Amino acid sequence: MQHVPQELRTTLDKGQPMSWMVAPIRLRRLSDAAVRALIDLPASTPSRRLLADQTAEALAGMSRALEGLALLVTDPTRARSPPS
């Protein structure tokens, strides 16, 4: 869990806009970094590798959703970050 950004692990705060709604690009970059860290994570057992890989896959999906959200709430010319 330490590779999953804290912003993605927080609970809803009533009355406060969530960071994914306010700054989706920033969270997308954090998600992309977490995906890379999970892929590079050494795993001592096949089950740990599977867990890291599936978590990375879920975060990659969230990253794509955050990119779409960024297109809705920000300047579309700035929403995409360079491919990594």
PyMOL commands that set and color helices and strands:
alter all, ss='L'
color gray80, all
select helices_A, chain A and resi 6-9+19-22+24-40+46-73+76-79
alter helices_A, ss='H'
color red, helices_A
deselect
rebuild
show_as cartoon
